[in-house]
Amino acid sequence: MENRNKLMFGILMIFVVLTIAGVNAQIIIKSVDTNPQVVKPGEVAEIKLVVENTAQERIDDIIVKLDLAALPIAPSESSTEKNIERLYSDDTETLIFRIIVLPDAESKIYKIPVQLTYNQTKRDSVISLMVEGKPELDIGIDENKADIIGKAGDLSIRFVNKGSSNIKFLTVKILESDSFDLISSDTYYIGDLKTGDLDTASFKIQPKNQNIEIRLSATYKDQSNKEYIITKTLNQRVYSEEEAKQLGLVKPDNRLMYLLIVAVIILVYVLTKYLRRKRK
């Protein structure tokens, strides 16, 4: 009887140990690596997860899944779910997920939920992905109404964000030049300029010669608050007054002709009146 009780106690202890081992069995993400480490919007990247079995026993049928549903990230030539057939104690397995960041993704750190499923257990973990695009500001002349020497007019400068990151706090300054006089303020604030968007800044100038050189300084920040300062020189040819008249850009000044016509009319009237009086 005593031997039987000892046997039952031994079996019970083995069962308890196995139960505790099963409860404590853990699959963890040991390390995460992305290539490239900083991903641009529209770019494909690889996420390498090293999964480790920290339990004291072998674990079978481990499922590792990335949850991308709420993120501007999609799988690329790869599934979001990987299966590990078996993983022995203290062993590791490397899984590679290929993803693509959508072109309209904002520049920031994205938290990607990772679900680990094994032994009828689900564990949630989180990994991070750094997405950072670079703004690219294209500058050109949109419209120039100051196209005649000595005639003041509005100069409109076009700004296009061709980059993969939004622009914030865009401020434009037109620099002094010997080729024109600046009549308006030298600074124009545009503000935010999203990827693919266009905006203009207007300055009033008066050209002093036919070839004007427009030097601009643009200051702005990207979504990570990194500051950019760029300069741009634009060249524009304007017309002399004579060329403008020949091209029909300037209407001829007819005031003198009108004065002469009026003078002739008055002279004819006076002469006519004088001759009538003389005849009488």
C-alpha positions in Angstrom: 0.0 0.0 0.0 2.8 2.3 0.9 4.6 1.6 -2.4 1.4 2.3 -4.2 1.0 5.7 -2.6 4.7 6.5 -3.4 4.0 5.6 -7.0 0.9 7.8 -7.2 2.8 10.7 -5.5 5.6 10.3 -8.1 3.1 10.4 -11.0 1.4 13.4 -9.5 4.7 15.3 -9.2 5.6 14.5 -12.8 2.2 15.8 -13.9 2.7 19.0 -11.9 6.2 19.6 -13.3 4.9 19.1 -16.9 2.0 21.4 -16.2 4.3 24.1 -14.8 6.6 23.6 -17.7 3.7 24.0 -20.1 2.5 27.2 -18.3 6.0 28.6 -18.3 6.7 27.7 -21.9 7.5 30.9 -23.7 8.3 31.9 -27.3 9.8 35.3 -27.4 11.1 37.6 -30.1 14.8 37.7 -29.3 15.8 40.4 -31.9 14.4 42.5 -34.7 16.3 43.9 -37.7 15.0 45.8 -40.7 16.7 46.3 -44.0 17.0 49.2 -44.6 16.8 50.4 -41.0 14.9 53.6 -42.1 12.3 52.9 -44.8 11.0 55.5 -47.2 7.4 55.7 -48.3 6.9 53.5 -51.3 9.9 51.4 -50.5 10.2 47.6 -50.0 11.9 46.4 -46.8 12.7 43.2 -45.0 11.9 42.6 -41.4 14.0 39.9 -39.8 12.6 38.4 -36.6 14.7 36.0 -34.5 12.3 33.8 -32.4 13.6 31.9 -29.4 12.2 29.1 -27.3 13.0 30.0 -23.7 11.0 27.0 -22.3 12.6 23.7 -21.0 10.8 21.7 -23.7 10.2 21.5 -27.4 7.3 23.5 -28.7 5.6 22.6 -32.0 3.5 24.4 -34.5 4.4 28.0 -33.7 2.6 30.7 -35.7 4.1 34.2 -36.0 1.9 36.8 -37.6 2.3 40.5 -38.3 -0.9 42.5 -38.0 -0.7 45.2 -40.7 -4.4 45.9 -40.9 -4.4 49.3 -39.4 -1.1 50.5 -40.8 0.0 52.0 -44.2 2.1 48.9 -44.7 1.4 45.8 -46.8 3.1 42.5 -47.5 5.3 42.3 -50.6 5.8 38.9 -52.2 5.4 37.4 -48.8 2.8 36.4 -46.3 2.2 38.2 -43.0 2.1 34.8 -41.3 5.0 32.3 -40.8 5.0 28.8 -39.3 7.7 27.1 -37.3 7.2 23.4 -37.3 9.1 22.7 -34.1 11.6 24.6 -31.9 13.7 22.9 -29.2 14.5 24.5 -25.9 16.9 27.4 -26.2 16.9 27.2 -30.0 16.2 30.1 -32.3 14.5 30.5 -35.7 15.0 33.4 -38.1 11.9 34.6 -40.0 12.0 37.1 -42.8 8.9 39.2 -43.8 9.0 41.3 -46.9 6.8 44.4 -46.6 6.2 47.6 -48.6 5.4 51.0 -47.0 2.6 52.7 -48.9 3.6 55.9 -50.8 1.3 58.1 -48.7 2.6 56.9 -45.3 3.6 59.6 -42.9 7.1 59.9 -41.7 7.1 58.5 -38.1 7.8 55.3 -36.1 5.1 52.7 -36.6 4.3 50.0 -34.0 3.6 46.7 -35.7 1.6 44.2 -33.5 3.1 40.6 -33.7 1.0 37.7 -32.6 2.6 34.4 -31.4 0.4 31.3 -31.3 1.5 28.0 -29.8 0.2 25.3 -27.4 -3.3 26.8 -27.6 -1.7 30.0 -26.3 -1.7 33.5 -27.9 0.9 36.1 -26.9 1.1 39.6 -28.3 4.2 41.5 -28.9 5.1 44.8 -30.7 8.0 45.7 -33.0 8.8 49.1 -34.4 9.5 50.3 -38.0 11.0 53.7 -38.7 9.5 55.4 -41.8 11.1 58.6 -42.9 10.7 60.3 -46.3 12.7 63.2 -47.6 10.9 66.3 -48.9 12.1 67.5 -52.3 11.1 71.1 -53.1 11.0 72.1 -56.8 11.1 75.9 -57.4 10.2 77.7 -60.7 8.6 80.8 -62.1 4.9 80.4 -62.3 4.0 83.8 -63.9 5.8 87.0 -64.5 3.8 90.2 -65.0 6.9 92.3 -64.5 8.1 91.6 -68.0 9.0 95.2 -69.2 12.0 97.2 -68.0 10.9 100.0 -65.7 7.4 98.7 -65.3 6.4 97.2 -61.9 4.5 94.0 -61.8 3.8 90.8 -59.9 6.3 87.9 -60.0 4.7 84.6 -59.0 7.1 81.7 -57.9 5.8 78.1 -57.9 6.7 75.6 -55.2 6.1 71.8 -55.7 6.8 69.1 -53.1 8.1 66.2 -55.2 9.4 64.3 -52.2 8.0 61.5 -50.0 7.5 63.6 -46.9 5.2 66.5 -46.1 6.7 70.0 -45.7 6.0 72.2 -42.8 6.5 75.9 -42.1 7.7 76.7 -45.6 8.9 80.3 -45.7 10.3 82.0 -48.8 12.6 85.0 -49.0 13.6 86.8 -52.2 17.1 88.2 -52.0 18.4 91.5 -53.1 19.5 91.9 -56.7 21.0 94.6 -59.0 18.7 93.5 -61.8 15.4 94.7 -60.2 13.9 96.8 -57.5 11.8 95.0 -54.9 8.6 96.9 -54.2 6.7 94.4 -52.0 7.9 92.6 -48.8 10.8 90.3 -49.3 9.3 87.4 -47.3 6.3 85.1 -48.1 4.9 82.4 -45.7 3.3 79.4 -47.4 3.1 77.0 -44.4 2.4 73.3 -45.1 3.0 71.6 -48.4 1.9 68.0 -48.7 3.6 65.5 -51.0 2.5 66.3 -54.6 1.0 69.6 -53.7 1.8 73.0 -55.3 1.6 76.5 -54.0 2.9 79.9 -55.1 4.5 83.0 -53.5 4.0 86.5 -55.1 6.4 89.4 -55.0 6.2 92.8 -56.7 9.3 93.8 -58.6 10.4 96.4 -61.1 13.0 95.2 -63.6 16.1 97.4 -64.2 17.6 95.5 -67.2 16.6 92.8 -69.6 18.1 89.8 -67.8 16.9 89.6 -64.3 18.4 87.2 -61.7 16.0 86.1 -59.0 17.7 84.5 -56.0 15.4 82.8 -53.4 16.0 81.2 -50.0 13.5 78.6 -48.8 13.3 77.4 -45.2 11.1 74.5 -44.1 10.9 71.4 -41.9 10.0 67.8 -42.6 7.6 65.7 -40.5 10.5 64.7 -38.1 11.1 68.5 -37.6 14.4 68.3 -39.4 15.1 71.8 -40.8 16.1 72.4 -44.4 17.5 75.6 -46.0 17.9 75.8 -49.7 18.7 78.5 -52.2 17.6 78.8 -55.8 18.5 81.1 -58.6 16.0 81.7 -61.4 16.8 83.7 -64.6 14.2 85.6 -66.5 14.5 87.8 -69.6 12.2 90.8 -69.9 11.5 93.2 -72.7 12.5 96.8 -73.4 9.7 99.2 -73.9 10.3 99.3 -77.7 10.2 95.5 -77.9 7.0 95.4 -75.8 5.4 97.8 -78.2 6.4 95.8 -81.3 5.0 92.6 -79.7 1.8 94.4 -78.7 2.5 94.0 -75.0 2.2 97.7 -74.5 -0.6 99.8 -75.9 0.7 103.0 -77.6 0.3 106.2 -75.7 -2.4 108.1 -77.7 -2.8 111.1 -75.3 -0.6 113.4 -77.5 -2.7 112.5 -80.6 -5.9 113.2 -78.7 -4.5 116.6 -77.6 -3.5 117.4 -81.2 -7.0 116.5 -82.5 -8.6 118.6 -79.8 -6.3 121.5 -80.6 -7.1 121.2 -84.3 -10.8 121.2 -83.6 -10.5 124.3 -81.4 -8.3 126.0 -84.1 -10.8 125.2 -86.8 -13.6 126.5 -84.7 -11.8 129.8 -83.9 -10.8 130.4 -87.5 -14.3 129.7 -88.7 -15.8 132.1 -86.2 -13.2 134.7 -87.1 -13.9 134.4 -90.8 -17.6 134.7 -90.3 -17.2 137.9 -88.3 -14.8 139.3 -90.9 -17.4 138.8 -93.6 -20.0 140.6 -91.7 
